[in-house]
Amino acid sequence: MAQDKLKYDDLVLGEKARNAFLAGKSFNYIKDNCAVYLNTREVYAGLHVTDFAIAAILSGGKSIYIGDAGCGKSQLVHDFHNNYFGGNKADGGDGIWIRGRPELDIYSEVFTQLNINKAARELTGNIDALIYIVDELNRCPPVAQNQFLPIGDGMMDYNGKNIELGRDGYIAAIATANIGNGEYKGTFESDEALYNRFSIAINFNSEMFKPTQEDEMFLDFIREANPNIKISPLRDISARIIKANKKIRKQSRDLGIEAIGVKNYLRFGLRNCLANGEKEKGMMHCQDCSNNDSGEALCSLIRSPQPRTLDTLSIYAAGLYYLAKLKYPKQQVDTIELMFKTFELIGAYQNLLNPMVLNSNYSGNNSKMMADVVSKLKDDFRKNEDYILTGLSEAINGKSVKHFFEQDGKIMDYSALNKEAKKHFKEISPFVDSREIGLGWVKDSIDFNVSYRSKLK
C-alpha cells in the first residue's frame, strides 16, 4: 500500500537529475534514470514553475504552454509524457503525442483506423489514453484547430455517440504554442473557445516563469549539448496520479469559505457595471463611461469569467493546495492568495481583459496585464475580506448578518445592538453595488444560504 501513495519525490523532474549530479552519479546514470526539465523559480507558497505545471497534471487540467521557440515547453511536456505516463500508447504507455500541422486529421490518424475486412473505420485504443499532448497547436489553421475541442472537453463524438476520453474519470492535456508579434510566420490565431478549454496558461516568456540562472547552469553541467528534445526515461506512475486526482476532485467541492468568497467575488462582483448593470462583450463602452474618466477603473479592465473557467479555478486551486501540502506538509496555505494566484494563471487568455487597454498599455502581453489586474482585485477583496467572510460564515450557520459596526478593531453585527446602543456606533453597510467591483452578491448569498439551510433542518 505504501507504494500506491504518491510522494513529492515521485513528481520531481530535473531536480532529480540535479540531485544525482551533486551526489556524484555518472552522466550515463542521469541520462538513463532522470527527467530533464529543470525550473525552480518560485511562484507561490514554496511552489516553483515546474510545480505549477505538475499541479495541472494532478488536477486533470487542460494546459497551454506559451513561449518562444527553445524556451523548454516541449521538453517539459515530453518529460510528463514519458516520465509520468510511460510514453506512447502504441508502445504500452498512456500518452498520445500530436504535432500540429496544416493537414492534420486526428480522427483518421489518432482516434480511428480502417478495418479493411469491414470496409469501415473503427475506434482505436487511443481514446483511453491519460495524457494528450498537442505540440505546436497553432501550426494548424483555425479550422483544423477545431479538432482539439473534444480533447479540451474530454469527450469526442463518433457515429452519433459521445465517447469519453481518458480512464477512471481522468484525462490531462497540454498544448504548446508560439505566440509572438508576427515573428512566427507559420502560425495561426486560436479562438476563444479553444483557449477556454485549454485554460491553465503558463507563459514562459514571462520573467515569473523563466528558469533561474542556476537552473540553466546546472543543465549545462549534467546534460550534453543537444538542440533537440532530450529523451526522458520511461516510467509509469499514472495509477498514483489517478488516485491523487480523485482526492483533488473531492477537495475541489469544499475548498472552504475563503475560496467560496473569492470565487463569487470574481463571478458576481465582476458582472457589476456602474453605468448600466451589465458589461457588453468587448467592454468597448467602458472607454467612454463617466465612471472611468481616468481609464483605470477596475471594472473597465476585466469581465466576469465563464462557468468553465470558474470550474477550472476550483479544481486547479485544489491541485495546487494538494501539491503544496505534499511538498511541505506543515506549511500553512493562504487560501485567498492561492485563489487569486490561480485565477491569474487561468484567466490571462480567457478573453476577460479589456482588449483596448491590453493592446495600448501592455502591447498585447496578456500575462503582464492579468498579473496587474489580479493584484488590484486582490487588494480590493482584502479591504472587504472581514465583512465578506463574516457574512458568509454566519449565513452558513443560519444567521443573516449584513450590517456591521467596529469596536476595538473588531467588526460586529450592528443589528444585534439595541436602539440605544446603535446611537453610539456607526453602521457599516459594505454589501453594495455602487462601487467598481460589486458586493451586492454577498447579500444574495446570505439570503440564499439562510433560506436553503433552514429547509434542510
Long-range contacts (C-beta under 8 A, 24 or more apart in sequence): 4-239, 4-240, 4-243, 5-240, 6-237, 6-240, 6-241, 6-243, 6-244, 6-326, 7-326, 8-323, 8-326, 8-327, 10-237, 10-240, 11-54, 11-323, 11-326, 12-50, 13-37, 13-38, 13-50, 13-76, 13-79, 13-83, 14-38, 14-39, 14-50, 14-79, 14-215, 14-218, 14-219, 15-40, 15-50, 17-222, 17-223, 18-218, 18-222, 20-222, 21-218, 21-221, 21-222, 27-222, 27-224, 30-222, 30-223, 31-223, 32-233, 33-233, 34-233, 35-79, 35-82, 35-83, 35-232, 35-233, 36-75, 36-78, 36-79, 36-219, 36-223, 36-230, 36-232, 37-72, 37-75, 37-76, 37-79, 38-211, 38-215, 38-218, 38-219, 39-72, 39-76, 39-209, 39-210, 39-211, 39-212, 39-215, 40-211, 40-212, 40-214, 40-215, 41-208, 41-209, 41-210, 41-211, 41-212, 41-215, 43-208, 43-209, 43-341, 44-320, 44-337, 44-338, 44-341, 45-320, 45-324, 45-331, 45-333, 45-334, 45-337, 45-338, 46-324, 46-327, 46-328, 46-331, 47-320, 47-323, 47-324, 47-327, 49-202, 49-208, 49-209, 49-211, 50-76, 51-323, 51-327, 52-202, 52-320, 52-345, 53-80, 53-202, 54-323, 55-316, 55-319, 55-320, 55-322, 55-323, 56-172, 56-174, 56-200, 56-316, 56-319, 57-84, 57-131, 57-172, 57-241, 58-241, 58-244, 58-245, 58-248, 58-319, 58-322, 58-323, 59-245, 59-248, 59-249, 59-252, 59-315, 59-316, 59-318, 59-319, 59-322, 60-166, 60-170, 60-171, 60-172, 60-245, 60-248, 60-249, 60-315, 61-172, 61-199, 61-200, 61-312, 61-315, 61-316, 61-319, 62-151, 62-152, 62-172, 62-173, 62-174, 62-175, 62-197, 62-198, 62-199, 62-200, 62-312, 63-172, 63-173, 63-174, 63-175, 63-198, 63-200, 63-201, 63-202, 64-137, 64-174, 64-175, 64-176, 64-177, 64-195, 64-198, 64-199, 64-200, 64-201, 64-202, 64-349, 65-174, 65-175, 65-176, 65-177, 65-202, 65-204, 66-176, 66-177, 66-178, 66-179, 66-201, 66-202, 66-203, 66-204, 66-205, 66-349, 67-178, 67-203, 67-204, 67-205, 68-178, 68-180, 68-204, 68-205, 69-178, 69-184, 70-227, 71-204, 71-205, 71-210, 72-204, 72-211, 73-176, 73-202, 73-204, 74-135, 74-176, 74-229, 75-229, 75-230, 77-133, 77-135, 77-174, 77-176, 78-133, 78-229, 78-230, 78-231, 78-232, 79-232, 80-131, 80-133, 80-174, 81-131, 81-133, 81-232, 82-231, 82-232, 82-233, 82-234, 82-235, 83-232, 83-233, 83-234, 83-235, 84-131, 84-235, 84-236, 84-237, 84-238, 84-241, 85-130, 85-131, 85-236, 85-238, 86-234, 86-235, 86-236, 86-238, 87-234, 89-125, 89-126, 89-129, 93-234, 93-236, 94-129, 94-130, 94-131, 94-167, 94-236, 94-238, 95-129, 95-130, 95-131, 95-132, 95-133, 96-126, 96-129, 96-131, 96-132, 96-133, 97-133, 97-135, 98-132, 98-133, 98-134, 98-135, 99-135, 99-136, 99-139, 100-134, 100-135, 100-136, 100-137, 100-138, 100-139, 100-140, 100-144, 100-145, 101-136, 101-139, 101-140, 102-139, 102-140, 102-141, 102-144, 103-144, 104-140, 104-144, 104-147, 105-147, 106-147, 106-148, 107-147, 111-156, 111-158, 112-158, 123-158, 123-163, 127-156, 127-163, 127-164, 127-165, 128-165, 128-166, 128-167, 129-165, 129-166, 129-167, 129-171, 130-166, 130-167, 130-170, 130-171, 130-172, 130-238, 130-241, 130-242, 131-171, 131-172, 131-173, 131-174, 132-165, 132-171, 132-172, 132-173, 132-174, 133-173, 133-174, 133-175, 134-173, 134-174, 134-175, 134-176, 135-175, 135-176, 136-176, 136-177, 136-178, 137-175, 137-176, 137-177, 137-190, 137-194, 137-198, 138-177, 138-178, 138-179, 138-187, 138-188, 138-189, 138-190, 139-186, 139-187, 139-188, 140-188, 141-188, 142-188, 142-189, 142-190, 142-191, 145-188, 145-190, 145-191, 145-194, 146-194, 148-175, 148-194, 148-197, 148-198, 149-193, 149-194, 149-197, 151-197, 152-194, 152-196, 152-197, 152-198, 153-197, 167-242, 168-242, 169-242, 169-245, 169-246, 169-249, 170-241, 170-242, 170-245, 173-198, 181-363, 181-364, 192-350, 192-351, 195-349, 195-350, 195-351, 196-306, 196-308, 196-309, 196-350, 196-351, 197-308, 199-308, 199-309, 199-312, 199-346, 199-349, 199-350, 200-312, 200-316, 200-345, 200-346, 201-345, 201-346, 201-348, 201-349, 201-366, 201-367, 202-345, 203-348, 203-366, 203-367, 205-367, 206-367, 206-368, 208-367, 208-371, 244-322, 247-322, 248-315, 248-318, 248-319, 248-322, 249-315, 249-318, 251-318, 251-321, 251-322, 252-314, 252-315, 252-317, 252-318, 253-314, 255-314, 255-317, 255-318, 255-321, 255-335, 255-339, 256-335, 257-389, 257-392, 257-393, 257-396, 258-335, 258-336, 258-339, 258-389, 259-314, 259-317, 259-335, 259-338, 259-339, 260-392, 261-336, 261-381, 261-385, 261-388, 261-389, 261-392, 262-335, 262-336, 262-339, 262-340, 262-343, 262-381, 263-310, 263-313, 263-314, 263-339, 264-441, 264-442, 264-445, 265-377, 265-381, 265-388, 265-437, 265-439, 265-441, 266-304, 266-305, 266-310, 266-313, 266-343, 266-377, 267-304, 267-305, 267-310, 267-441, 268-304, 268-438, 268-441, 268-444, 269-304, 269-437, 269-438, 269-439, 269-441, 270-299, 270-302, 270-303, 270-304, 270-305, 270-437, 271-304, 271-438, 272-299, 272-433, 272-435, 272-436, 272-437, 272-438, 272-440, 273-299, 274-299, 274-434, 274-435, 274-436, 279-303, 279-304, 282-355, 283-354, 283-355, 283-356, 284-356, 286-354, 287-356, 291-436, 295-357, 297-436, 298-373, 298-376, 298-377, 298-380, 298-436, 298-437, 299-436, 299-437, 300-354, 300-357, 301-353, 301-354, 301-357, 301-369, 301-373, 301-376, 302-347, 302-352, 302-353, 302-354, 302-373, 302-377, 303-352, 304-352, 305-343, 305-347, 305-350, 305-352, 306-350, 309-346, 309-347, 309-350, 309-352, 312-346, 313-339, 313-342, 313-343, 313-346, 316-342, 316-345, 316-346, 317-342, 336-378, 336-381, 336-382, 336-385, 337-378, 340-374, 340-377, 340-378, 340-381, 341-374, 343-374, 344-370, 344-371, 344-374, 347-374, 377-437, 380-436, 380-437, 384-430, 384-439, 386-411, 387-411, 387-428, 387-430, 387-431, 387-439, 387-442, 388-430, 388-439, 388-442, 391-431, 391-442, 391-443, 391-445, 391-446, 392-442, 392-445, 392-446, 392-449, 394-446, 395-445, 395-446, 395-448, 395-449, 395-450, 395-453, 396-449, 396-453, 398-450, 398-453, 398-454, 399-450, 400-446, 400-447, 400-450, 401-446, 402-429, 402-431, 402-442, 402-443, 402-446, 403-427, 403-428, 403-429, 404-428, 404-429, 404-430
